Amino acid sequence: MHEPKIYALIIGTEILNRRRSDKHFDFVTTLLESYGRKLSGSLIIEDDPELIVDTIRLIASRPDSILFSFGGIGSTPDDHTRLCAARALRDGELYTHEEIRDIIVSLRGEKAYPHSVKMAELPQGAEKIDNPFNGMPAFNLDNRFFFVPGFPEMSHPMLTKIANELFISRRELYRHTFTAKCAESRFIEIMETMPDGVEFSSLPKHYEDGWRVSISVASYDEELAQSSFERYIEFLIEENIEYTLTDEAN
């Protein structure tokens, strides 16, 4: 398996219409950073079944992708994610996960019927994700697509445990950054020749006295990160461009 591309899918019309604030993006990026990983994409979408299906299919089409999906796995009419996951990744049908049904009944008793037990209707081959907050399980497919509640109190502890199992060891990302007193266009030729395995970014900003640009170079290969960064520094010195080195967390 190649290095996985990790995606967050945040489902909830209430976030888009600002009735609630998103709390998942910052959590996921911080969690991944602790393992030397990063998101390849994050999407916030409304509770639209066709959009949910299309988005899951898109992410699943990327080789070795991992999905963390938040929201829509409950039992109310606007909870579409269970069926959408079945349509996107399986045969489009839901099946009773007997272990999860038994857990729901043990937690809710007679109140589990007729609605709460619907949360045990899952795509074929779904596996249980334990919920330390209130015991109501979530689920994953293929240990690759993880569907958790929209409530941070439930989903964040779940994903903390999942990440610990997925990412056994931390990868060290070696990053070097400088800020130069010039326009970013001065570095285009160097940017165009950055080697594979190097991630770089250019963040320009205009001040009263002219342009500044922050250039960041990073790689999991320490020597490659250093040699790529030195090419920029050599250019700065040759062109007599004023710059400062910047300490930046991975």
Secondary structure, DSSP 8 states (H G I E B T S, - for coil): ----EEEEEEE-HHHHTTSS---HHHHHHHHHHTTT--EEEEEEE-S-HHHHHHHHHHHHHSTTEEEEEES--SSSTT--HHHHHHHHHSSS-EEE-HHHHHHHHHHHGGGGTTTGGGGGEEETT-EEE--TTTS--EEEETTTEEEE-S-HHHHHHHHHHHHHHH--S----EEEEEEESS-GGGGHHHHTT--TT-EEEEEEEEETTEEEEEEEEEESSHHHHHHHHHHHHHHHHHTT--EEEE----
